[in-house]
Amino acid sequence: MNKSRKRKISLASAPWTMQEFFAGSGLVAYGLKGMFKPIWANDISEKKAEIYKSNFPSRHFVLGDIKDLRGNDIPFAHLSWASFPCQDLSLAGTMEGINGLRSGLVWEWLRILGEMEQTPSILLIENVAGLLSARSGENYIRLHTALSDIGYRCGAMLIDAIDFLPQSRPRVFVLAVKEDVIIPENLMSNGPNWLHNESAKVLGNKLDNWIWWSAKKPPKSKKQIKDIIDTSLPYDKDNVLRLLSTRHQEILDSFDEIVTTGYRRTRNGEQTLELRFDGVAGCLRTPEGGSSKQFIIVKKDDTAHARFISAREAARLMGVPDSFELTESSNIGYKAMGDAVARPVARFIGKNLLLPLAEVIYD
């Protein structure tokens, strides 16, 4: 064995097992470490698979198109997690809906579940907030109905990574359990709670087989974007500061020192740079989502400079330690993180909902 080779992160020590569809670079499995061991994982992206295989033992990883998979070829697991593509549901994407070319792949996952000899009693589906809000909730209603039709009860939660990390990243998590599962009372409430935004409240009040999932709210993270940036990187995008609106320029001018982030937007046919001034980054995104890379802007000694956020900084914003290996390509690393589930969020859901459910269902 080559002693210089980095030791991979072991995910094997866990009481329960999981299947992971659309696994990407493995941040869900990383977040559920010690709770659910991935015994089967799949993604179509070779580049993301390289990151996964660089960090984790990966004999269970199947590279390929979900359309080519068959349920009877997939081993039974206690949990099936599916972070299906968001492009057709994102406000920055096509908005074609849950039957769109990319987001419609969720139906392939449901097909595969139907082909399994034994299906998991716990399902977790993750996507963007548009799953609940777009088209007056029509996309979610279709998914909810489909899950109900195959014998599951479920409810949707909206959790923002901002509670754990210096990144605003609201995401929807649909947790489903088989109809015969007796859910512990402490995992449910009689109505909406902090896990439910306005769209979830509306849907929950009108849909059958809806569960108001409940968990204690974590203390909000005190980390800010200034705590994760790499101060050694060169600032080579100062020209983008010319795109600041008068209002955002005035706010920037009011600070002696600040670290902020921004995205280029098109407003009224013109490009503009829009900044955040609340100490956190905007939601990491990918080119396929219709948005460009995020900028880091640092003002010090009355002078502001700009550059793109690095892949390593993006990884930090997803709760990933610097020991986690990324690809040499900055763009691929950035995309892999922008498509992922924030590790602390996956861990929160695992500890507060998935693990207690597994202990009740399977013990």
TORVEX-149642 format. One record per residue: x, y, z of N, C-alpha, C in turn; residue number from 1. Coordinates in steps of 0.05 Angstrom, whole numbers, plus 5000, padded with zeros to 4 digits. Layout:
% TORVEX-149642
   nc1   nc2   nc3  cac1  cac2  cac3   cc1   cc2   cc3  resi
     X     Y     Z     X     Y     Z     X     Y     Z   NUM
...
END
This chain:
% TORVEX-149642
   nc1   nc2   nc3  cac1  cac2  cac3   cc1   cc2   cc3  resi
  5017  4976  5000  5000  5000  5000  5018  5025  5000     1
  5009  5045  4984  5023  5070  4983  5017  5087  5008     2
  5036  5090  5026  5031  5104  5051  5025  5134  5047     3
  5033  5145  5023  5027  5173  5018  4998  5177  5009     4
  4985  5155  5003  4957  5158  4993  4939  5167  5017     5
  4922  5186  5012  4904  5196  5032  4884  5174  5041     6
  4880  5171  5067  4861  5152  5077  4833  5162  5072     7
  4816  5146  5060  4789  5154  5053  4771  5154  5078     8
  4749  5169  5076  4731  5172  5098  4713  5148  5100     9
  4714  5133  5121  4698  5109  5124  4670  5116  5132    10
  4651  5105  5117  4622  5109  5123  4609  5083  5133    11
  4626  5063  5138  4616  5036  5143  4604  5032  5170    12
  4613  5047  5190  4604  5042  5218  4578  5057  5223    13
  4555  5043  5219  4529  5055  5222  4508  5033  5227    14
  4488  5038  5243  4468  5017  5249  4449  5011  5227    15
  4446  5031  5208  4426  5028  5187  4438  5032  5160    16
  4423  5025  5139  4434  5027  5112  4417  5046  5095    17
  4430  5056  5073  4416  5074  5055  4423  5069  5026    18
  4403  5075  5009  4408  5078  4980  4409  5108  4975    19
  4427  5117  4957  4427  5145  4951  4426  5149  4921    20
  4404  5161  4911  4401  5167  4883  4410  5196  4879    21
  4422  5202  4856  4433  5229  4850  4453  5236  4871    22
  4472  5218  4877  4489  5220  4900  4510  5243  4898    23
  4517  5251  4873  4536  5272  4870  4563  5266  4883    24
  4574  5285  4897  4600  5282  4910  4599  5271  4938    25
  4575  5262  4947  4573  5247  4972  4569  5262  4997    26
  4559  5287  4996  4556  5303  5021  4533  5293  5038    27
  4513  5281  5026  4491  5269  5042  4502  5246  5059    28
  4516  5227  5045  4527  5204  5059  4547  5214  5081    29
  4562  5235  5075  4581  5246  5094  4566  5257  5119    30
  4543  5271  5113  4527  5282  5135  4514  5261  5152    31
  4507  5238  5140  4494  5216  5154  4514  5196  5166    32
  4539  5203  5165  4560  5185  5175  4555  5177  5204    33
  4557  5150  5209  4551  5140  5235  4522  5133  5240    34
  4505  5141  5221  4476  5136  5224  4466  5116  5202    35
  4473  5123  5177  4464  5107  5154  4488  5101  5136    36
  4494  5076  5133  4516  5068  5115  4506  5066  5086    37
  4518  5080  5067  4510  5077  5039  4519  5050  5028    38
  4500  5033  5021  4507  5007  5009  4502  5007  4979    39
  4491  5029  4969  4487  5032  4940  4483  5062  4935    40
  4497  5072  4914  4495  5101  4907  4498  5103  4877    41
  4485  5124  4866  4485  5127  4837  4486  5157  4829    42
  4500  5162  4808  4500  5189  4795  4509  5185  4766    43
  4500  5204  4749  4508  5203  4721  4533  5219  4715    44
  4541  5236  4734  4563  5254  4729  4590  5241  4735    45
  4607  5238  4715  4633  5226  4719  4651  5244  4737    46
  4648  5270  4735  4665  5288  4750  4657  5288  4780    47
  4631  5287  4786  4623  5285  4813  4631  5257  4825    48
  4628  5237  4808  4636  5210  4817  4666  5209  4824    49
  4682  5224  4810  4711  5225  4816  4715  5236  4844    50
  4700  5257  4851  4703  5269  4877  4693  5249  4899    51
  4671  5236  4893  4660  5216  4912  4681  5194  4917    52
  4692  5184  4895  4711  5161  4898  4738  5170  4910    53
  4744  5196  4907  4769  5206  4919  4767  5207  4950    54
  4743  5209  4960  4739  5214  4988  4728  5190  5004    55
  4713  5173  4990  4700  5151  5004  4705  5124  4990    56
  4706  5102  5006  4706  5076  4993  4681  5074  4975    57
  4684  5064  4951  4662  5068  4931  4655  5044  4915    58
  4659  5020  4926  4650  4996  4911  4620  4996  4906    59
  4605  5010  4923  4576  5011  4921  4566  5032  4902    60
  4585  5048  4890  4577  5070  4873  4573  5060  4844    61
  4549  5066  4833  4543  5058  4806  4541  5083  4789    62
  4560  5086  4770  4560  5109  4752  4542  5103  4728    63
  4522  5120  4723  4505  5115  4699  4479  5129  4701    64
  4463  5127  4680  4437  5141  4677  4416  5126  4694    65
  4401  5140  4709  4380  5128  4726  4360  5113  4709    66
  4357  5122  4684  4337  5109  4666  4345  5080  4660    67
  4370  5074  4663  4380  5047  4657  4379  5028  4681    68
  4372  5039  4705  4372  5023  4729  4346  5007  4733    69
  4348  4985  4746  4324  4968  4752  4323  4963  4782    70
  4300  4965  4794  4297  4962  4822  4306  4935  4833    71
  4302  4914  4818  4309  4888  4829  4339  4883  4829    72
  4355  4902  4818  4384  4900  4819  4396  4916  4843    73
  4379  4930  4857  4388  4948  4879  4383  4934  4906    74
  4404  4933  4923  4401  4919  4949  4381  4934  4967    75
  4367  4920  4984  4349  4932  5003  4365  4950  5023    76
  4353  4972  5030  4365  4990  5050  4342  5001  5067    77
  4348  5011  5090  4328  5022  5108  4318  5049  5100    78
  4335  5063  5085  4329  5091  5076  4336  5093  5046    79
  4318  5107  5031  4325  5114  5004  4324  5145  5002    80
  4346  5157  4994  4348  5186  4993  4351  5194  4963    81
  4336  5214  4955  4337  5223  4927  4337  5253  4925    82
  4361  5264  4919  4363  5293  4914  4361  5297  4884    83
  4337  5296  4873  4334  5297  4844  4339  5324  4833    84
  4345  5326  4807  4354  5352  4795  4333  5374  4798    85
  4343  5398  4802  4325  5421  4809  4321  5440  4786    86
  4334  5435  4763  4335  5456  4742  4307  5465  4733    87
  4288  5447  4732  4261  5454  4723  4243  5465  4744    88
  4253  5466  4769  4237  5477  4791  4249  5502  4803    89
  4274  5508  4796  4288  5531  4807  4279  5557  4793    90
  4278  5578  4809  4271  5605  4798  4293  5614  4779    91
  4317  5603  4782  4339  5611  4764  4341  5592  4740    92
  4323  5572  4739  4323  5552  4718  4301  5556  4697    93
  4292  5533  4687  4273  5534  4665  4244  5536  4674    94
  4238  5528  4698  4211  5528  4710  4191  5511  4693    95
  4202  5490  4681  4184  5472  4666  4169  5453  4684    96
  4176  5452  4709  4161  5436  4728  4172  5408  4732    97
  4158  5393  4749  4167  5367  4757  4165  5346  4735    98
  4153  5353  4713  4153  5335  4690  4174  5344  4669    99
  4190  5364  4676  4211  5373  4658  4232  5352  4653   100
  4249  5357  4633  4270  5338  4625  4288  5329  4648   101
  4296  5348  4665  4315  5341  4687  4300  5334  4713   102
  4283  5352  4722  4269  5347  4747  4250  5323  4745   103
  4241  5317  4721  4224  5294  4716  4237  5267  4722   104
  4263  5267  4727  4277  5242  4733  4268  5231  4761   105
  4254  5247  4776  4243  5237  4801  4224  5214  4796   106
  4210  5215  4773  4192  5193  4767  4207  5167  4761   107
  4232  5169  4751  4248  5145  4748  4254  5133  4775   108
  4260  5149  4794  4265  5139  4821  4240  5125  4832   109
  4217  5136  4828  4192  5123  4837  4187  5097  4822   110
  4194  5097  4796  4192  5072  4780  4209  5050  4793   111
  4234  5058  4799  4253  5038  4811  4243  5028  4838   112
  4232  5045  4854  4220  5036  4880  4199  5015  4875   113
  4183  5020  4854  4161  5001  4848  4171  4974  4838   114
  4196  4973  4828  4208  4949  4819  4223  4933  4840   115
  4226  4945  4864  4241  4932  4885  4224  4910  4898   116
  4238  4889  4906  4225  4867  4919  4215  4875  4947   117
  4231  4892  4960  4224  4903  4986  4233  4932  4987   118
  4214  4950  4992  4220  4978  4991  4227  4988  5019   119
  4244  5009  5021  4250  5021  5047  4225  5033  5060   120
  4225  5032  5086  4202  5045  5101  4206  5075  5103   121
  4230  5085  5098  4235  5113  5100  4246  5124  5073   122
  4234  5145  5063  4243  5159  5039  4249  5188  5045   123
  4269  5199  5033  4275  5228  5036  4281  5239  5008   124
  4265  5259  5001  4268  5272  4974  4276  5301  4980   125
  4297  5310  4966  4307  5338  4970  4307  5353  4944   126
  4299  5379  4946  4299  5397  4923  4297  5426  4932   127
  4294  5444  4913  4293  5472  4918  4266  5481  4928   128
  4264  5505  4939  4239  5515  4950  4217  5516  4929   129
  4224  5519  4903  4205  5520  4882  4187  5495  4880   130
  4197  5473  4891  4181  5448  4891  4154  5454  4905   131
  4154  5471  4926  4129  5477  4940  4115  5501  4929   132
  4129  5521  4920  4117  5546  4913  4109  5549  4884   133
  4124  5537  4866  4118  5541  4837  4091  5530  4829   134
  4078  5543  4811  4052  5535  4800  4032  5529  4823   135
  4032  5546  4843  4013  5543  4865  4015  5516  4879   136
  4039  5504  4879  4043  5479  4893  4036  5454  4876   137
  4030  5458  4851  4022  5436  4834  4043  5414  4832   138
  4069  5423  4830  4090  5403  4828  4092  5385  4853   139
  4090  5398  4876  4091  5382  4900  4066  5364  4903   140
  4043  5374  4896  4019  5358  4898  4021  5332  4881   141
  4033  5334  4858  4037  5310  4841  4055  5290  4855   142
  4076  5300  4867  4095  5282  4881  4082  5270  4905   143
  4068  5286  4921  4055  5277  4945  4034  5256  4938   144
  4019  5260  4917  3998  5241  4909  4011  5215  4900   145
  4033  5217  4885  4047  5193  4876  4057  5176  4900   146
  4068  5189  4920  4078  5175  4943  4055  5163  4959   147
  4032  5177  4961  4009  5166  4974  3998  5142  4959   148
  3999  5143  4933  3989  5121  4916  4005  5095  4920   149
  4030  5097  4928  4046  5073  4932  4049  5066  4962   150
  4032  5078  4978  4031  5070  5006  4048  5085  5026   151
  4054  5111  5021  4070  5127  5039  4054  5151  5048   152
  4059  5159  5073  4050  5185  5083  4075  5204  5084   153
  4071  5229  5080  4094  5247  5079  4087  5275  5086   154
  4108  5291  5090  4105  5319  5095  4131  5333  5086   155
  4128  5358  5078  4151  5373  5068  4161  5394  5088   156
  4187  5396  5090  4199  5416  5108  4217  5434  5092   157
  4220  5459  5100  4239  5477  5088  4260  5484  5109   158
  4285  5476  5103  4307  5482  5121  4328  5498  5107   159
  4337  5520  5119  4357  5537  5107  4384  5532  5120   160
  4404  5528  5103  4431  5523  5113  4442  5547  5130   161
  4429  5570  5128  4438  5593  5142  4437  5589  5173   162
  4421  5569  5182  4421  5563  5210  4446  5548  5219   163
  4461  5538  5200  4485  5522  5206  4511  5533  5194   164
  4509  5549  5173  4532  5558  5158  4527  5587  5148   165
  4548  5601  5140  4545  5628  5130  4537  5628  5100   166
  4515  5613  5094  4504  5612  5067  4474  5611  5068   167
  4460  5628  5054  4431  5627  5051  4424  5606  5030   168
  4413  5583  5040  4408  5561  5022  4383  5546  5031   169
  4359  5557  5026  4334  5543  5033  4330  5519  5015   170
  4324  5496  5027  4318  5472  5011  4294  5457  5024   171
  4279  5444  5006  4256  5428  5014  4265  5399  5019   172
  4256  5388  5041  4261  5360  5047  4234  5346  5052   173
  4228  5328  5034  4203  5313  5037  4209  5286  5050   174
  4199  5282  5074  4204  5258  5089  4178  5241  5088   175
  4181  5216  5078  4159  5198  5075  4164  5172  5090   176
  4143  5161  5101  4144  5135  5115  4120  5118  5106   177
  4123  5092  5107  4101  5074  5099  4077  5079  5117   178
  4054  5074  5106  4029  5080  5120  4026  5066  5147   179
  4037  5042  5150  4034  5027  5175  4054  5035  5196   180
  4072  5054  5191  4092  5062  5211  4078  5079  5232   181
  4084  5072  5257  4074  5087  5280  4096  5108  5287   182
  4090  5133  5281  4109  5154  5285  4110  5164  5313   183
  4133  5166  5326  4135  5176  5353  4123  5205  5355   184
  4109  5210  5376  4095  5236  5379  4114  5259  5378   185
  4138  5255  5389  4157  5278  5390  4168  5286  5363   186
  4163  5270  5342  4172  5276  5315  4151  5290  5299   187
  4128  5295  5311  4106  5308  5296  4094  5330  5313   188
  4081  5349  5300  4065  5369  5314  4037  5369  5302   189
  4018  5383  5315  3990  5383  5306  3986  5403  5284   190
  4006  5419  5278  4004  5439  5257  4032  5448  5249   191
  4033  5469  5233  4059  5479  5224  4077  5489  5247   192
  4103  5488  5242  4122  5498  5261  4145  5511  5245   193
  4168  5515  5257  4190  5530  5244  4199  5516  5218   194
  4194  5490  5215  4202  5475  5191  4185  5481  5167   195
  4163  5496  5170  4144  5500  5149  4141  5529  5140   196
  4147  5535  5115  4143  5562  5105  4114  5564  5096   197
  4107  5587  5085  4079  5592  5078  4068  5573  5058   198
  4085  5565  5038  4076  5546  5018  4070  5519  5030   199
  4088  5510  5049  4083  5485  5062  4058  5485  5079   200
  4053  5508  5092  4029  5510  5109  4003  5507  5092   201
  4003  5520  5069  3980  5518  5051  3976  5489  5042   202
  3997  5477  5033  3995  5449  5023  3987  5430  5045   203
  4000  5433  5069  3994  5415  5091  3966  5416  5101   204
  3953  5439  5098  3926  5442  5107  3905  5432  5088   205
  3914  5424  5064  3894  5415  5045  3899  5386  5034   206
  3922  5375  5040  3929  5349  5029  3924  5326  5049   207
  3915  5304  5039  3912  5280  5056  3939  5267  5060   208
  3942  5252  5081  3966  5237  5087  3991  5255  5091   209
  3986  5280  5100  4007  5299  5106  4016  5296  5135   210
  4042  5297  5139  4053  5296  5166  4067  5322  5172   211
  4060  5334  5195  4074  5358  5204  4099  5349  5220   212
  4121  5345  5206  4145  5336  5220  4155  5358  5239   213
  4167  5350  5261  4176  5369  5281  4203  5362  5291   214
  4219  5382  5297  4246  5378  5309  4253  5404  5323   215
  4269  5402  5344  4278  5426  5358  4296  5443  5340   216
  4290  5469  5339  4306  5486  5322  4334  5490  5333   217
  4355  5487  5316  4382  5490  5326  4389  5519  5330   218
  4408  5525  5348  4417  5553  5351  4430  5562  5325   219
  4425  5586  5317  4435  5596  5291  4465  5600  5292   220
  4478  5592  5271  4507  5594  5268  4515  5624  5270   221
  4538  5628  5283  4549  5655  5285  4571  5661  5265   222
  4577  5640  5249  4598  5644  5229  4589  5663  5207   223
  4608  5678  5196  4602  5696  5174  4620  5690  5151   224
  4614  5702  5128  4630  5696  5104  4659  5704  5108   225
  4664  5724  5124  4692  5732  5129  4708  5710  5143   226
  4694  5692  5157  4708  5670  5171  4717  5647  5154   227
  4708  5646  5129  4715  5623  5112  4731  5630  5087   228
  4736  5656  5082  4749  5663  5057  4780  5658  5059   229
  4791  5654  5036  4820  5650  5034  4832  5677  5027   230
  4846  5689  5046  4857  5716  5042  4882  5716  5024   231
  4892  5693  5016  4916  5692  4999  4909  5693  4969   232
  4884  5691  4962  4877  5690  4934  4877  5718  4922   233
  4885  5720  4896  4886  5747  4883  4859  5757  4875   234
  4855  5783  4877  4830  5796  4869  4834  5806  4840   235
  4821  5792  4821  4825  5797  4793  4800  5804  4778   236
  4778  5811  4792  4753  5817  4779  4742  5844  4788   237
  4760  5863  4793  4752  5889  4803  4733  5903  4783   238
  4735  5896  4758  4718  5910  4738  4688  5905  4743   239
  4682  5883  4756  4653  5877  4761  4641  5898  4779   240
  4657  5912  4795  4646  5932  4814  4633  5955  4799   241
  4640  5958  4774  4627  5979  4758  4597  5974  4753   242
  4589  5949  4758  4561  5942  4753  4543  5947  4778   243
  4555  5956  4799  4539  5962  4823  4519  5984  4818   244
  4495  5979  4829  4474  6000  4827  4482  6023  4846   245
  4470  6046  4841  4476  6069  4859  4470  6063  4888   246
  4448  6048  4893  4440  6042  4920  4461  6023  4933   247
  4469  6002  4919  4488  5983  4930  4516  5996  4933   248
  4523  6014  4915  4548  6028  4918  4548  6046  4943   249
  4526  6059  4948  4524  6076  4972  4526  6059  4997   250
  4513  6036  4997  4515  6019  5021  4544  6009  5025   251
  4557  6001  5003  4585  5992  5005  4602  6015  5015   252
  4597  6039  5005  4613  6062  5014  4610  6068  5043   253
  4588  6060  5055  4583  6066  5083  4599  6049  5103   254
  4612  6028  5092  4629  6011  5109  4658  6018  5106   255
  4672  6019  5128  4701  6022  5127  4714  5996  5118   256
  4704  5974  5129  4714  5947  5122  4691  5928  5121   257
  4690  5911  5101  4669  5891  5099  4677  5869  5080   258
  4668  5845  5085  4670  5823  5066  4641  5816  5058   259
  4636  5816  5032  4609  5811  5023  4610  5793  4998   260
  4587  5785  4989  4585  5769  4964  4565  5781  4945   261
  4567  5773  4920  4547  5783  4901  4545  5766  4876   262
  4523  5770  4862  4518  5756  4837  4512  5777  4815   263
  4520  5771  4791  4511  5788  4769  4482  5781  4762   264
  4465  5801  4759  4437  5797  4751  4431  5813  4727   265
  4410  5806  4713  4400  5823  4691  4374  5835  4701   266
  4374  5861  4703  4351  5876  4712  4343  5897  4691   267
  4318  5895  4681  4309  5913  4660  4327  5914  4636   268
  4338  5890  4629  4354  5887  4605  4383  5895  4610   269
  4391  5903  4634  4418  5911  4639  4431  5894  4661   270
  4457  5889  4659  4471  5874  4679  4477  5891  4703   271
  4473  5879  4727  4480  5893  4751  4492  5874  4771   272
  4508  5884  4789  4520  5867  4810  4505  5873  4836   273
  4492  5852  4847  4476  5855  4871  4491  5842  4894   274
  4495  5857  4916  4511  5847  4939  4492  5841  4962   275
  4503  5824  4980  4490  5819  5006  4507  5833  5027   276
  4493  5844  5047  4507  5859  5068  4501  5847  5096   277
  4492  5822  5097  4485  5810  5122  4505  5790  5133   278
  4529  5790  5121  4550  5773  5131  4550  5744  5122   279
  4531  5737  5104  4530  5710  5094  4531  5710  5063   280
  4537  5687  5052  4538  5685  5023  4510  5680  5012   281
  4507  5687  4987  4483  5678  4973  4484  5649  4967   282
  4462  5638  4958  4460  5609  4953  4479  5601  4931   283
  4496  5582  4936  4514  5571  4915  4497  5559  4893   284
  4504  5565  4868  4488  5556  4846  4507  5545  4824   285
  4495  5534  4803  4511  5523  4781  4502  5535  4755   286
  4519  5534  4734  4511  5546  4709  4485  5534  4698   287
  4480  5507  4703  4456  5495  4693  4431  5507  4706   288
  4435  5519  4729  4412  5532  4743  4406  5559  4732   289
  4422  5569  4713  4417  5594  4700  4431  5617  4714   290
  4451  5612  4731  4464  5633  4746  4494  5630  4744   291
  4508  5653  4746  4537  5652  4744  4549  5647  4771   292
  4576  5645  4772  4589  5641  4797  4587  5666  4815   293
  4590  5661  4841  4587  5682  4860  4614  5697  4864   294
  4612  5723  4869  4636  5739  4874  4640  5743  4904   295
  4665  5745  4911  4673  5755  4938  4683  5783  4934   296
  4673  5801  4951  4681  5829  4950  4692  5836  4978   297
  4716  5846  4979  4729  5853  5004  4736  5883  5003   298
  4726  5898  5023  4733  5926  5025  4750  5930  5050   299
  4773  5942  5046  4792  5948  5068  4808  5972  5060   300
  4814  5988  5080  4830  6013  5075  4817  6030  5054   301
  4790  6030  5054  4774  6047  5036  4776  6039  5007   302
  4785  6014  5002  4787  6004  4975  4774  5977  4973   303
  4757  5973  4952  4743  5948  4948  4755  5932  4925   304
  4757  5906  4929  4767  5888  4908  4748  5864  4905   305
  4749  5852  4881  4730  5830  4876  4744  5807  4862   306
  4734  5783  4866  4743  5759  4853  4721  5738  4855   307
  4723  5717  4839  4704  5695  4841  4709  5680  4867   308
  4688  5669  4879  4691  5651  4902  4705  5626  4892   309
  4723  5615  4908  4738  5591  4900  4722  5566  4906   310
  4730  5543  4894  4717  5518  4899  4720  5510  4929   311
  4744  5515  4940  4748  5508  4968  4731  5525  4986   312
  4727  5550  4980  4709  5567  4996  4681  5557  4994   313
  4673  5549  4969  4646  5538  4965  4643  5512  4982   314
  4663  5496  4984  4662  5472  5000  4658  5479  5030   315
  4672  5500  5039  4669  5508  5067  4641  5518  5072   316
  4629  5531  5052  4602  5540  5055  4581  5517  5055   317
  4590  5493  5048  4574  5469  5049  4580  5452  5073   318
  4597  5462  5091  4604  5448  5116  4624  5426  5112   319
  4641  5429  5091  4660  5408  5085  4688  5417  5094   320
  4702  5400  5109  4729  5407  5118  4749  5409  5095   321
  4771  5423  5100  4791  5427  5079  4805  5401  5072   322
  4802  5380  5088  4814  5354  5082  4799  5339  5060   323
  4775  5349  5054  4758  5337  5033  4770  5343  5006   324
  4775  5323  4990  4789  5327  4965  4769  5337  4943   325
  4778  5357  4929  4763  5367  4906  4778  5363  4880   326
  4765  5366  4858  4778  5363  4833  4797  5386  4828   327
  4816  5383  4810  4835  5405  4804  4821  5427  4789   328
  4799  5421  4776  4784  5442  4762  4767  5458  4781   329
  4771  5484  4782  4756  5501  4800  4726  5501  4792   330
  4720  5501  4766  4693  5502  4757  4678  5477  4765   331
  4691  5454  4762  4678  5428  4768  4674  5426  4798   332
  4694  5434  4814  4691  5434  4843  4668  5452  4852   333
  4666  5476  4840  4645  5495  4847  4618  5483  4841   334
  4616  5471  4817  4590  5459  4809  4582  5436  4827   335
  4602  5419  4834  4596  5396  4852  4585  5406  4879   336
  4596  5427  4889  4586  5438  4915  4559  5451  4911   337
  4556  5466  4889  4531  5480  4884  4507  5462  4880   338
  4513  5437  4872  4491  5417  4867  4486  5400  4892   339
  4502  5403  4913  4501  5385  4936  4481  5394  4957   340
  4478  5376  4977  4463  5382  5001  4483  5390  5023   341
  4478  5412  5037  4497  5421  5057  4500  5399  5079   342
  4524  5392  5084  4530  5370  5102  4517  5373  5130   343
  4518  5396  5143  4506  5399  5170  4475  5396  5169   344
  4463  5403  5146  4434  5401  5144  4426  5371  5142   345
  4441  5356  5126  4436  5327  5124  4440  5314  5151   346
  4460  5323  5166  4466  5312  5192  4443  5319  5212   347
  4433  5343  5211  4411  5351  5228  4386  5334  5223   348
  4379  5330  5198  4356  5313  5191  4361  5284  5200   349
  4385  5275  5196  4392  5248  5204  4388  5243  5234   350
  4400  5261  5251  4399  5258  5280  4372  5262  5292   351
  4357  5281  5280  4331  5289  5292  4307  5276  5281   352
  4309  5264  5258  4285  5251  5245  4291  5223  5235   353
  4311  5220  5218  4315  5194  5205  4324  5173  5224   354
  4343  5179  5241  4353  5159  5260  4332  5151  5280   355
  4317  5170  5293  4295  5161  5310  4274  5144  5296   356
  4268  5151  5271  4248  5135  5256  4259  5106  5252   357
  4284  5104  5244  4296  5078  5238  4296  5061  5264   358
  4301  5073  5286  4302  5058  5311  4275  5047  5319   359
  4254  5062  5313  4227  5054  5319  4217  5032  5299   360
  4223  5037  5273  4213  5020  5252  4227  4993  5252   361
  4254  4993  5254  4269  4969  5248  4279  4954  5273   362
  4278  4967  5296  4288  4953  5320  4269  4930  5328   363
END
